[in-house]
Amino acid sequence: MSDIVFLNGEFVPLEKARIPVLDRGFIFGEGVYEVIPAYSRHPFRQPEHLRRLQRSLDAIRLANPMTDAEWTRLIHDLIARNVGEDQSIYLQVTRGAAKRDHAFPKDAKPTVFMMSSPLATPTREMVERGAAAVSATDYRWLRCDVKVTSLLANCLLRQHALDAGVEEVVLFRDGYLTEGSACNVLVVRNGTLLAPPKNHLVLPGITCDVVLELAAAKSVPVEVREITQDEVLSADELWLTSSAKEVLAITTLDGRPVGSGKPGAVFKAIHQAFQEFKRKVMRQAA
Ligand code: PDD
């Protein structure tokens, strides 16, 4: 069975989907996107993802081409048309095709694209081992809070990690932690969970919010504040969060063990809480 994608009002097989080469998503990387995990065919935290999509569209001054009810119907339709109980739903809106000119075109129609891929959450072995990461300088632009499709810096940084034989980068700007190339990064020190402030330097992660809620529910002290590079390098635990990776421990940084070099006690409690929470939400949705 071929992958079915949604493009500008139609569901079509992936290999039949075509966009004009003058699409501003292709020419300028001018678009926004979301990645929504679906467990047992139920989208997880969809209202929050649609809210962030609206925020991204507002930031690039592009009108939302659909209502939330229309997005919801399409997301469910896309999930139903694709195989796999757990899917990763990608949706993207660009400013559409127009003669190449940096200024916004007067009458371009936004391009709306959606696809589904298998949701590959970390295996049990990965959860028990944790991920390896290297530190890097965050040289991205100053609107990292907007989920834009122009991800060149993120791609270069991810490749930097892979070339170093590790999975992710932990990014620092002016001596402070920001995030990873495709994830948020959290720190545990002396039993307190630290998260960088939600400002223009990090993407407001939906998974990160879930993890902070679960930590608060488990009475883990949470502090949202600027975190220095020294605090990260001497952390007891480091975690990454994203819709694809859920919550995963970073157990080595720059070749040195983080804490004991194994996923820590706070991580284990929150990872378990995350799995239980997911199951509860899916039972309620069923
Ligand atoms: N990335 N920070 C960055 C730079 C990201 O790209 C992502 C997600 C996150 C985590 O956000 P969330 O928890 O809402 O997934 C943080 C997605 C998965 C991607 O680009 O594929």
Boltz pocket constraint, residues with backbone or C-beta under 6 A from the ligand:
constraints:
  - pocket:
      binder: B
      contacts: [[A, 35], [A, 144], [A, 154], [A, 179], [A, 180], [A, 181], [A, 182], [A, 183], [A, 184], [A, 202], [A, 203], [A, 204], [A, 205], [A, 206], [A, 207], [A, 208], [A, 241], [A, 242], [A, 243], [A, 244]]
      max_distance: 6.0
